[in-house]
Amino acid sequence: MSVSTNVPLLEVRDLSVVFHSASDKVYALQDIHFTLNQGGILGIVGETGSGKSVLAQSILNLTSPGVIESGSIRYKGEDILTMPPARQRNMRGKDISLIFPDPATCFDPLFTIGDQIVETIQTHEKVGKREAKEKAVHLLELVGIPSPQRRIDEYPFQFSGGMIQRAMIAAAISSNPELIVADNPTQALDVTIQAQIIELLFELKERLGTTIVFISHNLGVVSQIVQDVMVLYSGRMVEYGAKDKVLREAEHPYTRALIESVPAISGPRAGKLKTIPGQRGNGRGTGCIFKSRCPVAAAECEQPPVFREIASEHHVACWQAANE
């Protein structure tokens, strides 16, 4: 992983999150660790249930009903998990913003888009309502919403799917956060709108210097925007590294299976959809968590694999992966 002589913007170490039931507990995340420097874009991928959204919420210490059992999440060297509650509340939205996969969870249908963005601005900045509204109009214009002076007084139901997603991004950047955690921001959008949202996030990164954690199950979308990629399976990191290393030289069988499951529009796989056999487990048991679905599982896979560096900027948790 990348090493910097400066304090990283975000540093996660040995993070484990559990969900408790009346008689048991289930790990949603286990031993997650990564470093993200200022201006970087980290992509986190994995199928549904792999722990991506739990990780997004954990960064802001919003895991309820899950519980962070162990680990640390440091923002500019300060552990978010031990911050006083007031400091955590001020940090959310001001320093770190979360873009939700569903805009309906972000906007109240009873209030205008403008009222809600203005409230967000005034929560973190000492400005009057008029100045906050002017900034909100500018933000809507910045994210590509036409006629922002008029649309700021409209309600969420008056916005299309792509426009409401843009408005949610406008709200997320309203206080100039240094870090945006985008949790499936292109989910349920058509391909054209997805491309527009990706372009918008990249423009914001270039223009404002924003650091981004981009979470998705869509490898095609991830490959367009990120610099580094983390692959999650059943709450554990199975591969991590520079985008080209992970997506073009994948060593973990699960990563390769994810890549091969992306539909091809030409070549021998055109029109064919390859699936991963079996079902995702719950992370319990001994040995490698992917062994029951793995085409190359061997005797050593009965032991937990070591997450190790196999090449520069390329880490993997697999006994079958070869070192350079």
N, C-alpha and C positions, 0 to 999 in steps of 0.2 A: 504494500500500500504506500501511497505518497507520504513522504516525510518532509516536514517543513521546519525551518529553524524558528519560525514565528509561532505564536499561539494559534491553533486552528480555530476557525469560526465555530465549528461544531465537532465535538469528539464524543463518540459513544463507545463505552467499554463494558464488556461482559453483561449486557442487558438481558434480563430474563423477566417475562411477564406471565403471570398465571391467572386462570379463572377458576374460582372455587365453586363446587356444588355442595350439596348436603353431605356427601360421603367421599368426595374425591377432589382432585385438582388437576387441571389440564394446562399444559404449557402452550401459550400462544406464541411466545418467542423464547429462544434459549441461546445464551452466549453470543449476542449480536455485538459486533464491534466494527467501527469504521471511523475515518477522519475525513472531514470536508473543509477545504480551505476557502478563503474569500474568493468569490467569483466562480466557483466550481459548480458543475451540474452533475449530480449523482442520480442514476436511474435505478429503481428497485423493481424487480420483476418476479413473477411467480403466478401460479394458477390461483383461483379463488380459494380462500382458506389458508393461504400460505403464511399469513401474518403481516401483509403489507400495510393494511389500514391500522392495525394495532401499533405498528412501528411509527406510523405517521402521528398517531395520537400520543404515543409515548414521548415523542420529542417535545411536546408541550405539556407533558404530565397530565394527560386527559384520558387515562385508560379505564376509568370506572365503567362497568363493574370489575374489570381486570385489576390486578395488583402488580406493581413493579416489585418483584421479589428481590432482585439484586442488580448491581451495576451502577453506572454513572452516566449522565448526559450533560456534557459541559458545553456551555455557550460562551465563547471567548474566555475560557478557563474557569468559568463559574458554574458549579453544578446546579442545574435546574431543579433536581429532585430535592435539594436541601435549601432552596431559596424560600424566604418567607412568603406566605400566600399573597400578600399585597404586591410583592415584587413579581411573582409569577403572573398575576393578573395584568399588570402593566406591561410585562414582556410580550404577552399574547396580543398579537395585532400590531404592536409597535415595533418590536424587534424581530419577532417571528410570526408569520401569518400562515394560516392553514386554508388551502382551497379545497372545498369538499367536492366529492364526486357528483352530488345532487344539489343544484342550486336551491331546491325547495327547503333544504336544511339551513340555508344561509339567510334567505329573505322572508320576512313576515308578509303574507299576502294582504294584510290590512293597512299597510303603510306604503307610501311611494318609495321607489328606488332611491330617489334623492334624499328623502328623510332619513333613510337607513344608512346611507353612506355618510351623510352629514353627522349623524349621531356617532358613527365610528370615528370620524375625524375629531370631533369635539371631545371624545373620550380620552384621546391621547395628546391633543394639542390645545393650548389655551388660545382659542380663536373664537370670534363671534359667529353667529349663525350665517350671516351674509357672506363672510369670508370663507366659511366652510362650504357653503353652497357653490361659490365660485370655483373653489378647488375641486368639488365633486363634478362640476360640469367639465372642467379641464381633464379630470381623470377619465370620464366617459369618452371624451374626445380622444384621449391618449390610447385607449383600448379599442378604438375604431367603431364606436357607436355613432351612427349618423344623427344629425340634429340634436346634439346633447342638451341644448337649452330647453328644448321641448320635452325630450324623453325623460329628463330628470324628474318630471312631475307625473310620470306614469307609474302604474302598479306592475308588480312582477308578472301578472297574467297577460299583460299587454306586450311582453317581450317574447321573442322566439327562443328556442333552445340555445342557439348559438349566441344570441344577444344577452340572454340572462347569464350565460357562462362568462361573457366578457364583463358584464356588470359585477359579477362576483369577483373577478380578478381586479377590477377597479377598486372594489372595497378592500381587497386583500393588500393592495399596494398604497392605500390611502395615507398611511403614516410612514411611508418609505422604509419598510422593513428590510433588514439586511439578508434575511433568510425567508424564502417561501417554500412551504411544504405542500406540493400539489398532489393530492390524492385522487388519482384517476380523473383528471380534469377534462378529459375528452370522452368519458364514458357516455354512452347513449347518444352521441352526436354522429351525424353522417360524415363520410370521409372528407368531404370538402370543408366542412366546419372544423373537423379535427385538424386539418392542415392549417387553417387560419389561426386556431388557438395555439398550436405549436409555434407558428411563426411569431405570434404575439408574445409568447413567453420568452422566446429567444431574443426578440427585439428589446424587451424589458431588461433582460440580463445584460445585453450589450449597452443599452442606453443608461441604465441606472446602476449597473454593477451588482445586480441582485444575485445572490447565491440560491440555488434551487435544488430541492430534493424532489425528484419526479417519479411518482409511483404509478405503475400501469401493469396490465397483463398483456398489453399489445407490444410485442417486440419491434414491429415495424415503426410504431410511433416513437418508442424509446431510442431507436437507432438514429433518429433524425436530430435529436437535441442534446443527448447526454455526453459526458466525457468519460465517466466511469460507470460500471454496472455491478449491482449486487443481485444475485439470484437466491431467492428464498424458497425453501421447500419444507412444509410442515413446521414452520417457525424457526428454521435453522438456515444459516448461511451455507450454501454448497459451493458457490463460486463467486469470486469478486476480482475486479481488476479493470484495467483500461478497456474502453468499449471495443476496440478492434481485437484485443486479445480474447475477450469473453465471447463476443458474437461471431468472430471469424475463426478462432482457434479454441473453441470450447473443449474442455477436458472432462467435465462432469457429464455422465450419461443423461442426467435430467436436463441440463442446459441444452445438450444436443437434441434431446427429444422435444423441448420447447421450440427450438429453432426449426426443426423438421415439421412441426405441427402447423407452422404458418403456411397458408395456402399459396401455391405458386401459380403465376399466370402464364408461364411458359416453361419449356423444358420437359423432361420425362415425368415430373411430378405434377404437371399442369392438370387441374381438375380433380386431383386426388387430395384427400384430407387424411393425414396420418395422425393417429391417436396414440396416447400413452396407455399401454395395457394396465389392467388392475385399477385399484382405487387408492387414493392418497390415505396414508395411515394417520394416526393421531400423535405421532412422534414418540410413542412408547416402545418398549422392547429394547433388545440389545443390538449392538452393531449398527451398521449403516441404516439410516431411516428410509433409504430408497431401494434397499436390496430386493424387496419383494416384487418390484416393478422393473428392476434393472436387467438389461440383456447381457451384461458382462459380469454379473455378481459371481464372486469366487469365495473360497473358504475364508480368506482373511476379512471378508466383509461382515463376518460375524462379530468383529471387533469394531468399536466406534472409530471412524477415520479421523486422522489428525488434519486440521485446517492448516495447510502449509503453502509456502510460496514455491511454485514450480518453475517460474520464470519471472523476469522483471515485470512488476505491476500486474501479476497474475497469481491469484491464490485459489486453491480448490480443496474440498474435503472429499477425497476419493482415493482409495488404495490403488486403483487402476491407472490413475493419472501419472504420466511420465514427466520427469524433470527434463528441462532443456539440457 
